[in-house]
Amino acid sequence: MKKTAVLALSLVLTVLFSASVLAHCDTIEGPLIKEAKAAFEKNDVTPVLKWVKKSDEKEIKSIFAEAQKAASAGAKEIAEKYFLENLVRVHRVGEGASYTGIKPEGTEIDAAVLMGDKALETGSVKELTDKLAVHITAEVNKRFENAVALRKTADKSPEQGRKYIEAYISYIHLVENLHGLIKSESESGHKH
């Protein structure tokens, strides 16, 4: 159910913000890569361990040590890439997501993600929550109004009834999935 809720919210946000849904942490300009490059330069893996599960720390520390050794031997660029690729891979798998490589500079990032980062930088979530509330409300209203309109003619023919049922399912699943996402996150905390 949680995956369905996350998928539904992702789809809503994709439609609402009209931006590509691409992973934030696997972009060259994302916070994980920025922190990882700084850690690699300082020869200190500790700051990036927060990006992986405790059970993955040993693997990342080992990869980091191998990469630092290779960098010292003159293969810095390849060593850094090896470390970054593996760190992002382990992080993505820890999120339950697939790993498809590090995305290049200029990769489009979902507008909601950018707004989430901006909220953290400014210390205020108001702009983000206001915008999300407006867009989510609009989407719920749109689906509700469609279902109400089609309900009026649902009994005129099986075909019209099916159109209503399709609209009903779209509306109810959105409401259910949004509530399920909020409920599951508040009850169990984020499983990042």
Sequence and secondary structure as in RCSB ss.txt:
>XXXX:A:sequence
MKKTAVLALSLVLTVLFSASVLAHCDTIEGPLIKEAKAAFEKNDVTPVLKWVKKSDEKEIKSIFAEAQKAASAGA
KEIAEKYFLENLVRVHRVGEGASYTGIKPEGTEIDAAVLMGDKALETGSVKELTDKLAVHITAEVNKRFENAVAL
RKTADKSPEQGRKYIEAYISYIHLVENLHGLIKSESESGHKH
>XXXX:A:secstr
 HHHHHHHHHHHHHHHHTS    STTBTTSHHHHHHHHHHHHT  GGGGGGS GGGHHHHHHHHHHHHHHHHTT 
HHHHHHHHHHHHHHHHHHHHT      B TT    HHHHHHHHHHHHT  HHHHHHHHHHHHHHHHHHHHHHHHH
HTTTTS HHHHHHHHHHHHHHHHHHHHHHHHHHHHHHH    
